[in-house]
Amino acid sequence: MNLVSTSRFRNYWEKFPSPLRVIIKARLWTAIGAGGVLYLSPLIFNGLGFTAEKIGSGITAAAFAGITSRLGTGYLLDKKYSYRKAIEIACLIAIISDIILFYSQNYFSYISGEFLLGAAAGIYWPSVELAIPLNCNNQINSSEGYTLARSADAIGVALGVLIGTFGTHIQFTRIIYCIDIFCMLYVFHVLKKNLYIFKINECLISSGKEDYKISISKERNDWLFNLIPLLIITLFITGVMSLFQSILPLDLVNGGLKRPPIIDSRVATLIFIKVILLSIFQWPVGYLIRNKASSFKFRFCLISLLTGFIIITISSYLSSGYILILIALLPITFGLCIFLPTGSDTVIKNSPIKYRGIVLAFYSQCFGISALTIPWVAGRLIDSYDSAIQLWIIISIISILLIPICRYIR
């Protein structure tokens, strides 16, 4: 039975074009390195006595750097700059940021490391997102390629957080930066090793079977206007993702109105459970909804997230609220599993081919803009009220208001 299952998996994996498989491997290893850094860095600097506002400002600095680097990267990609070279540059910058953060003991070095980390992310994301449709080579639809890519991201993040969680148990959480350096070096090696593949395929402009239709229908002046509802919802959901990376751990450490504070190692364990759930459900959820309308996908996503926010809010009022946090992770995970592949694929399908680099940059800019504002504001809110309950109530209300907008997404 195991041999049959392994054979089926191998056959399924090999149906994807070889350059796409290389990109998926690179995304997996990048996610392993980034997983621990994104989710556990707040715990490190919280242990150094940094306030929630200071930690949030570090995320803001990273977002500011990402905003600039994303736009520049998108422009260069549309001018046929190699996405492979852009990924390699991002890896080198990430290594420098890891070294700074590993030795960081003060606010200035923390801000510097986060700034470089944001710049690396700003270069990496438009490049690696554009690499998916460029390497589908008319063999598979871009939606299936994005689902596989997001599954690799989720599995990688889960492994990265697992390693970081082990580090918290042995009182060496900074191991996350060592792991990230190793992963970036490995990605650099993988891309160099397969250089001949990308020299052949980087000249391709087709992103799948639907490209001919897109090239005709999307050369209109209203294409950017039609993306506005998608970008508004993306800003919100990416803001939620930044809250789960930076603010939720602090909320759990500080405790709710009646929910007691949770020790760092247990917070790391809970974060690991979240990313494990994402890695388990990303592929089946993405595969099941791949043929559904985008409006349905985003509506279902927001309803799932709203359910999770309500449960988190209730948990603050209970002494055993930690259990409700675990329950809330399920609908939140389903919501993110829907959004992550759907957002990129919807942007691709609603953009002219010649502008896809800059459009993907604008789309990934939502991640940067959200991270630029929401963690800082949320940190101020927690510092002012000693609780995040007001934050979760506000987020729930916004979710309700955004659900009707989904019908405008094509």
C-alpha angles and dihedrals in degrees: 000000000000091000091051092049092048091049092050091050092049092049091049092048093048093054088074117086113266096242090051090052089054091052090049091052090049091051091050094055093041089053092050090057096041096045097074094037095053099043104032104036091086089059092054095053093038085060089055089058099259114155121237088253092055092048090048090050089057090056087048091054090051090050092050091054090046093053093059096041093047095056093046092047093049091052092049092047091055087051087058097258109163113266088204092060090046091055091050091051089050090053092053093049090048090054091054091049091050092054091051094047093046091060096034117128101154140050096256095056090044091054091045093051093047091048092056091043089055092049090053091050091049091056095041104050103055089043098049093042092052089047091067100063092034090060101042085091094198089292098103136012117263090239091065091045091053092048090054091045093051090048089055089048092051095047091047093050090049091053091046093051090046090057091045091049089054087051092055090053092054091043093249105106091153088076084092090077093051090051091049092052091051092049094048091052090050093050089050089052093048093052093047092047092055096041093126091060093056094045087061099041106036090079092062117106099183116103100185145306094311097057098095091056091047094050089058102038101040101053089093128113093242098061094099092046089054090056094058097089089049092049092049092053091042090055090055097045093045088050088054090050091053089051091055090050098047114011106035092061089052091047090053093046092049096042131223132265091290102355107102121234116269124223119247096252092054091047089052089050091052091049088050090053089052095053092043089056089049092051092048098047102033097086100040094044093045092046095048095051098038093108097042122107115268092237090058092048095052093044091052089046094055093046090052092049091047090055090053093048092052091051091049090050092052091048090065090066096053130076088216092046092129088079091055090052088058091049092048090057091071100063091036090054092050090050094052092044088058096045103044100066095026096057097055094041093049091051091050094049093049099047133082111252094238092056100043095107095056092039091053087048090054090047094050087043086073087068090053097044092049092049090046094061116013102060091048093048091044091049091053090049093052093046091050099046102024087230139072096216093104089053094054091047091053092047090051092053092050090051091056092049093051098051095082091053091065092080090070093059113098 
